[in-house]
Amino acid sequence: MKKALGRLGAVTVIAGSLLGFAAGTASAGNPEYIRSYQRQADCERAADEIRSGADLAAYCTWDKGHTEWDLFVLSL
């Protein structure tokens, strides 16, 4: 029984770490910057991939200062 609970705990920690890596410390009030793209289509494609793979929201915004599209993620 202890061994089974230990494995379950390890799997939970690993899964949480992977999602945490993707989302960083993002929350509804604290979006996490992921990266920049030169083309909006590339940014939107990356956002779609993030949305489909986890319980996360992803969106792109235009950064006038750097003339590029920035990808951000929020935890849902």
Buried (B, 14 or more C-beta within 10 A) or exposed (E): EEEEEEEEEEEEEEEEEEBEEBBBEBEEEEBBEBEBBEEEEBBBEBBEEBBEEBEBBBBBEEEEEEEBBBBBBBBE
